[in-house]
């Protein structure tokens, strides 16, 4: 089966032809603006001018003819509306002219599937970084789920904007990488991670303010070291939460050698397998759309011409992906994503010693800073939470020099394991909602609320690892807690996430002193995500 794939979500228009075994051809043309960022209508004009030549060249490259094609696939979204419409129109025209089926493909799905085809990865957690997207994606319950993503701009977009501030034309990422390779001074920039979500707008502003005060080499070095460390951290956390073993790296920013090295080092030190997609296919390309379209078609999915309207906000978690079999994964126990957990004893009491591990992929100075901040914050939050009647482990000892806390050993199991093994646990969710409202009423936030940081022991709910929480927190911090928890419900338990969220909200609102304002801020946070 030969499939023609057409891509055109942003700068690049591309045509690729694949069959079940290989990529037969791939031809692209990229719109480069004379100045500034991408202009959607100018890019669409470029795509309209180039799409026929790139299709012709794709056929010439593999010595094939249009009547050999069994299916035409195109990028349906997300992306720039004018560009999407050009490619969709071309795909429909090809379908009608040669009387073959047409199928619209989610753009990130194409990146995942071409990466799997080229690398041999079976069921990876993917770090997908491009101009418009920065997401951590994994398969669960029949679809790819977005486990974490940027809450403002994509990293590629941020790098291009910063490059323009330095006078570097599009594409700025490769030049920033060269400048960074000559830098050696780490400048302090915001490290913006909440759970598995990231934010880059604050880093962009801070880096821009350093222009003229520090060398471009050191600013670029610091931007790369900080943003890439954030992404590798959330990637490792996603691997821990899903208990998957494979990593796939994709998107235009994934061509950066420093990022690839950091991912490789993390995988090597933590026992994962890293599949770094061939740089040629990290960029947007027609072959990836053809590959994803072929898998959709072979799994029985069909679309009428009337179903192929483009969707600028098309999310990967809306697509059915039955060809991946990822059910039955085991839930991790006995270790954290960032810390080692060892049994200990404290004057005859059972205890655990939690030690923040050195992360060799991070800049050493940045690593010390993060470990020091997190271990101190966890100590303070555990003390405050216990003081205010929240179920948390009792602290026995704190050693700032080896980044460790010795604390009460909590028995029981994580909420993740409990729900995964026993389905709905609505009585526990009601207790959790009341506990969280009580915590928030005391102006304390957790900072990384998810089912792996919630324990059920002796029929009671306990919170663990509040290392990213806040004392005297804001309404935004509180709403972030609820957002992170409900999003993790959707990622991990999609089949009954609505019941979990409704039950949580019901019990939370009964105890909260400020539910209406919190709910309003929560809605604002949800609208900040990409493509909602």
C-alpha positions in Angstrom: 0.0 0.0 0.0 1.5 3.4 -1.1 0.3 6.5 0.7 0.8 10.1 -0.3 1.1 12.5 2.7 0.8 16.3 2.5 2.0 18.5 5.3 1.5 22.3 5.7 0.7 23.4 9.2 3.2 26.3 9.4 6.4 27.2 7.6 6.9 24.0 5.6 4.9 22.5 2.8 5.9 18.9 2.1 4.9 15.8 0.2 6.0 12.3 1.2 5.2 8.8 0.0 5.5 5.7 2.2 4.5 2.0 2.1 4.2 -0.5 5.0 8.0 -1.0 5.1 9.8 2.2 4.2 9.8 5.9 3.3 9.9 6.1 -0.5 10.3 9.8 -0.9 10.0 13.1 1.0 10.3 16.6 -0.5 9.8 19.9 1.3 9.8 23.7 0.7 10.0 26.1 3.6 8.7 29.7 3.7 11.2 32.1 5.3 9.9 35.5 6.1 11.9 38.5 5.0 11.7 39.9 8.5 9.9 39.1 11.8 7.9 36.0 12.5 5.7 33.9 10.3 2.9 35.7 8.4 0.1 33.1 7.9 -1.3 34.5 4.7 2.2 34.9 3.1 3.0 31.3 4.2 -0.2 30.1 2.6 0.7 31.9 -0.6 4.1 30.2 -0.5 2.4 26.8 0.1 -0.1 27.4 -2.8 2.8 28.2 -5.1 5.0 25.2 -4.1 2.6 22.3 -3.3 2.3 21.1 -6.9 6.1 21.2 -7.5 6.8 19.3 -4.2 4.2 16.6 -5.0 5.7 16.1 -8.5 9.2 15.9 -7.1 8.1 13.4 -4.5 6.8 11.1 -7.2 9.9 11.6 -9.3 12.1 10.8 -6.3 10.7 7.3 -5.9 9.8 6.8 -9.6 6.1 6.3 -8.8 3.0 7.5 -10.5 -0.3 8.8 -9.0 -2.3 5.8 -10.0 -0.1 3.7 -7.7 -1.3 5.6 -4.6 -4.0 3.9 -2.5 -4.6 6.8 0.0 -3.9 10.5 0.4 -3.4 11.9 3.9 -3.0 15.5 4.9 -2.3 17.5 8.0 -5.7 18.5 9.3 -4.4 20.5 12.3 -3.3 22.0 14.6 -1.8 24.8 12.7 -2.3 28.1 10.9 -5.7 28.2 9.2 -4.7 29.6 5.8 -1.8 27.1 5.5 -4.0 24.2 6.5 -6.7 25.1 4.0 -4.2 25.1 1.1 -3.0 21.5 1.9 -6.5 20.2 2.6 -7.7 21.5 -0.8 -4.8 19.8 -2.6 -5.5 16.5 -0.8 -9.2 16.6 -1.6 -8.5 17.4 -5.3 -6.0 14.5 -5.5 -8.6 12.2 -3.9 -11.3 13.2 -6.3 -9.1 13.1 -9.4 -7.7 9.6 -8.7 -10.8 8.2 -6.9 -8.9 7.2 -3.8 -9.8 7.8 -0.1 -8.6 10.9 1.8 -7.9 11.1 5.5 -7.1 14.1 7.7 -4.2 13.5 10.2 -3.4 15.2 13.5 0.0 16.8 13.0 1.7 15.7 16.3 0.4 12.1 15.6 2.5 12.2 12.4 5.6 13.1 14.4 5.0 10.2 16.8 4.4 7.6 14.1 7.3 8.5 11.8 9.6 8.4 14.9 8.3 5.0 15.8 8.7 3.8 12.2 12.3 4.9 11.9 13.4 4.0 15.4 11.6 0.8 16.2 10.2 2.2 19.4 7.0 0.4 20.4 5.3 2.3 23.1 7.3 5.4 24.0 6.8 8.5 26.0 7.5 11.3 23.5 9.0 14.7 24.1 7.6 16.8 21.2 9.1 20.2 20.8 8.5 22.5 17.9 7.6 26.1 17.2 4.0 25.8 18.1 4.0 22.7 20.5 5.9 21.6 23.6 4.3 18.4 24.9 5.0 15.2 26.7 2.8 12.5 25.1 2.2 8.8 25.9 -0.3 6.2 24.8 -3.0 5.1 27.3 -6.4 3.6 26.9 -6.6 3.7 23.2 -5.3 7.2 22.5 -2.2 9.3 23.0 -2.5 11.5 26.1 -0.9 14.8 26.7 0.8 14.3 30.1 2.4 17.7 30.2 2.7 20.7 28.0 3.6 24.4 27.9 1.1 26.7 29.5 2.1 29.6 27.3 4.3 29.6 24.2 6.1 26.6 22.5 9.8 26.4 23.2 10.6 26.7 19.4 8.6 29.9 19.2 10.3 31.3 22.3 13.8 30.5 20.8 12.8 32.2 17.5 11.5 35.3 19.2 14.7 35.6 21.3 16.8 35.1 18.2 15.0 38.0 16.5 15.8 40.1 19.6 19.5 39.3 19.0 19.1 40.2 15.3 19.2 36.6 14.1 16.8 35.8 11.2 14.5 32.8 11.0 15.2 30.0 11.8 17.0 31.2 15.0 17.3 27.9 16.8 20.5 26.6 15.0 22.3 29.9 15.5 21.3 30.0 19.2 22.7 26.5 19.5 26.1 27.6 18.0 26.3 30.6 20.3 25.4 28.5 23.3 28.2 26.1 22.5 30.7 28.9 23.1 29.1 30.0 26.4 30.2 28.7 29.9 28.5 31.0 32.4 25.1 30.0 33.8 22.9 33.1 34.3 20.0 32.7 36.7 16.7 32.4 34.8 13.3 31.3 36.0 12.9 27.5 36.2 9.2 27.2 35.5 7.9 23.6 36.1 4.6 22.8 37.8 4.0 19.1 37.9 4.5 18.1 34.3 3.7 21.5 32.8 6.2 24.1 31.8 6.2 27.8 31.0 8.6 29.8 28.9 7.3 33.3 28.7 9.1 34.4 32.0 12.4 32.9 30.7 12.0 34.8 27.5 11.5 38.1 29.3 14.4 37.5 31.7 16.7 36.5 28.8 15.7 39.5 26.7 16.5 41.8 29.7 20.0 40.4 29.8 20.8 41.5 26.2 23.6 44.1 26.4 24.5 43.2 29.9 25.9 39.7 29.3 27.4 38.1 26.2 25.1 36.6 23.7 27.0 33.3 24.1 26.3 33.1 27.9 22.6 34.1 27.5 22.0 31.5 24.9 23.9 28.9 27.0 21.8 29.7 30.0 18.5 29.6 28.0 19.4 26.2 26.6 20.6 24.7 29.9 17.5 26.0 31.8 14.7 25.2 29.3 16.1 21.8 28.2 16.6 20.8 31.9 13.0 21.6 32.6 11.9 19.5 29.7 14.1 16.5 30.5 12.8 16.7 34.1 9.2 16.5 33.1 10.0 13.7 30.6 11.6 11.6 33.3 8.6 12.2 35.6 6.3 11.1 32.8 8.3 7.9 32.4 8.0 7.3 36.1 4.2 7.9 36.2 3.5 5.7 33.2 6.1 3.0 33.9 7.1 3.1 30.2 10.7 2.4 29.2 11.1 4.1 25.9 11.7 7.7 25.0 11.0 9.3 21.6 12.3 12.7 20.7 10.6 14.7 17.9 9.9 18.2 16.6 12.2 20.8 15.1 13.9 21.7 18.4 14.7 17.9 18.8 17.5 18.4 16.3 19.5 20.4 18.9 22.5 18.3 19.9 22.6 19.6 23.5 19.0 18.5 24.0 19.7 15.1 22.5 22.7 14.7 24.7 20.7 15.6 27.8 17.9 13.1 27.0 20.5 10.4 26.2 22.3 11.0 29.6 19.0 10.9 31.5 18.0 7.7 29.8 21.4 6.1 30.4 21.5 7.0 34.1 17.9 6.0 34.8 17.7 2.8 32.8 15.5 3.9 29.9 15.9 3.5 26.2 16.2 6.7 24.2 15.2 6.8 20.5 16.3 10.0 18.9 14.4 10.5 15.7 16.7 11.0 12.6 17.2 14.8 12.4 16.0 14.8 8.8 12.5 13.7 10.0 12.4 15.9 13.2 11.2 18.7 11.0 7.6 18.9 9.6 7.4 16.5 6.6 5.0 14.8 4.3 6.2 11.3 5.1 5.1 11.5 8.7 1.6 12.5 7.6 1.5 9.6 5.2 2.7 7.1 7.9 0.1 8.2 10.4 -2.7 8.3 7.7 -1.7 4.7 6.7 -2.0 3.4 10.3 -5.4 5.1 10.7 -6.7 3.6 7.5 -5.4 0.1 8.2 -7.1 0.3 11.6 -10.4 0.8 9.9 -10.8 4.6 10.2 -12.5 6.3 7.2 -13.4 9.9 6.4 -15.8 11.3 3.8 -14.8 14.5 2.0 -17.3 16.3 4.2 -15.4 15.1 7.3 -12.1 16.7 6.2 -12.6 20.3 7.4 -9.3 21.6 9.0 -9.2 22.1 12.7 -6.7 24.7 14.0 -7.0 23.4 17.5 -6.9 19.7 16.8 -5.4 17.9 19.9 -3.7 14.5 19.7 -5.8 13.2 22.5 -8.9 13.4 20.3 -7.6 10.7 17.9 -8.3 7.0 18.3 -5.0 5.0 18.2 -6.0 1.3 18.4 -2.7 0.0 16.8 -0.7 0.6 20.0 -1.1 -2.0 22.8 -0.1 -0.4 26.0 -2.5 -1.8 28.6 -1.4 -3.8 31.6 1.7 -1.7 32.5 2.9 -2.1 36.0 2.7 0.8 38.4 6.1 1.9 39.7 6.9 1.6 43.4 9.9 2.0 45.5 11.6 5.0 43.8 10.8 8.5 42.7 11.6 10.3 39.4 14.1 12.6 41.2 14.9 10.9 44.5 16.1 7.6 45.9 14.0 6.1 48.6 15.6 3.7 51.1 14.3 2.0 54.2 15.8 3.5 57.4 15.2 3.4 61.2 14.8 6.2 63.6 15.2 5.2 67.2 13.3 2.0 66.7 10.7 3.5 64.3 10.3 2.4 60.7 11.4 5.3 58.5 12.5 6.1 54.9 15.4 8.2 53.8 14.6 10.3 50.7 17.7 11.7 48.9 17.5 14.1 46.0 19.8 12.5 43.4 22.3 14.3 41.3 21.1 14.7 37.7 24.1 14.4 35.4 22.1 15.8 32.4 21.7 19.2 34.2 24.4 21.9 34.5 26.1 21.1 37.8 25.3 24.6 39.3 21.7 24.4 38.2 21.4 20.9 39.6 22.7 21.9 43.0 20.3 24.9 43.0 17.3 22.9 42.2 18.0 20.1 44.6 18.7 22.5 47.4 15.5 24.5 46.8 13.3 21.4 46.5 14.7 19.6 49.6 14.3 22.7 51.7 10.9 23.4 50.4 9.7 19.9 51.0 11.0 20.1 54.6 9.1 23.4 55.2 5.9 22.2 53.5 5.8 18.9 55.4 6.3 20.7 58.7 3.5 23.3 57.9 1.1 20.7 56.6 1.5 18.5 59.7 1.1 21.6 61.9 -2.2 22.3 60.2 -3.6 18.9 60.5 -3.0 17.5 57.0 -1.9 13.9 56.8 1.7 13.8 55.7 4.7 11.8 56.9 6.4 13.0 60.2 9.8 14.4 59.6 12.6 12.8 61.7 15.7 14.3 60.3 16.9 16.8 57.6 20.4 16.9 56.1 20.9 19.8 53.7 24.4 18.6 52.9 23.4 15.4 51.3 20.0 16.6 50.2 18.0 14.1 52.3 15.0 13.9 54.6 14.4 11.0 57.0 10.7 10.7 57.6 7.9 8.4 58.8 7.4 5.4 56.5 3.8 5.6 55.1 2.3 2.2 54.3 -0.5 1.6 51.9 -0.4 2.3 48.2 -0.6 5.3 45.9 -3.9 6.5 44.6 -2.7 5.7 41.1 -2.2 2.1 42.0 -5.4 1.9 43.9 -7.6 3.2 41.1 -5.7 1.2 38.4 -6.2 -2.0 40.3 -9.6 -1.4 41.8 -11.3 1.1 39.4 -13.4 3.9 40.8 -12.6 4.8 44.4 -15.1 7.7 44.8 -15.2 7.5 48.6 -11.4 8.1 48.6 -11.9 11.0 46.1 -14.4 12.6 48.4 -12.0 12.4 51.3 -9.3 13.8 49.1 -11.4 16.8 48.0 -12.1 17.7 51.6 -8.5 17.3 52.5 -7.3 19.5 49.7 -9.8 22.2 50.5 -8.7 22.2 54.1 -5.0 22.5 53.0 -5.9 25.4 50.7 -7.9 27.1 53.4 -4.7 27.3 55.3 -3.0 29.0 52.3 -0.8 26.0 51.6 -0.4 24.5 48.1 1.2 21.2 47.1 2.7 22.1 43.7 2.7 18.7 42.1 -0.6 17.1 42.9 -1.1 13.8 41.0 -2.2 10.3 42.0 1.4 9.2 42.5 1.9 11.8 45.3 -1.2 10.8 47.1 -1.1 7.7 49.4 -4.0 5.7 50.9 -3.1 4.1 54.2 -5.4 2.8 56.9 -8.3 4.2 55.0 -6.8 7.7 55.3 -5.5 10.0 52.5 -1.9 11.2 52.9 0.0 13.7 50.7 3.7 13.2 49.9 6.4 15.1 48.0 5.2 18.7 48.3 8.6 19.9 47.1 7.1 22.4 44.6 4.4 23.7 46.9 4.1 27.2 48.5 3.4 28.6 51.9 1.1 31.6 51.9 0.1 30.6 48.4 -2.0 32.6 45.9 -5.3 31.7 44.4 -3.4 30.8 41.3 -1.2 28.3 43.2 -4.4 26.7 44.6 -6.1 26.5 41.2 -2.9 25.0 39.8 -3.1 22.2 42.3 -6.6 21.4 41.1 -5.7 21.7 37.5 -2.7 19.4 37.8 -4.7 16.7 39.6 -7.7 16.8 37.3 -5.5 16.7 34.2 -3.6 13.7 35.6 -7.0 12.0 36.1 -7.7 12.6 32.3 -4.3 11.2 31.4 -4.2 8.2 33.6 -7.9 7.2 34.0 -9.6 8.7 30.9 -12.4 6.1 31.0 -13.8 7.6 34.3 -12.0 10.9 34.7 -15.3 12.8 34.6 -16.7 11.0 37.6 -13.4 11.5 39.5 -13.4 15.2 38.7 -17.0 15.8 39.6 -16.7 13.9 42.9 -13.5 15.8 43.8 -15.1 19.2 43.0 -18.3 18.4 44.9 -16.5 17.5 48.2 -13.9 20.3 47.6 -16.5 23.0 47.2 -18.3 21.9 50.4 -15.2 22.6 52.5 -13.4 25.4 50.6 -13.7 29.0 51.9 -13.2 30.5 48.4 -14.4 28.0 45.8 -16.0 30.5 43.4 -12.9 32.5 43.0 -10.7 29.4 42.7 -13.0 27.9 40.1 -12.8 31.1 38.0 -9.0 31.1 38.1 -9.0 27.4 37.2 -11.0 28.2 34.1 -8.5 30.8 33.1 -5.6 28.3 33.5 -7.4 25.8 31.3 -7.8 28.3 28.6 -4.1 29.1 28.5 -3.1 25.7 27.2 -2.3 25.3 23.5 -5.2 24.4 21.2 -8.1 24.3 23.6 
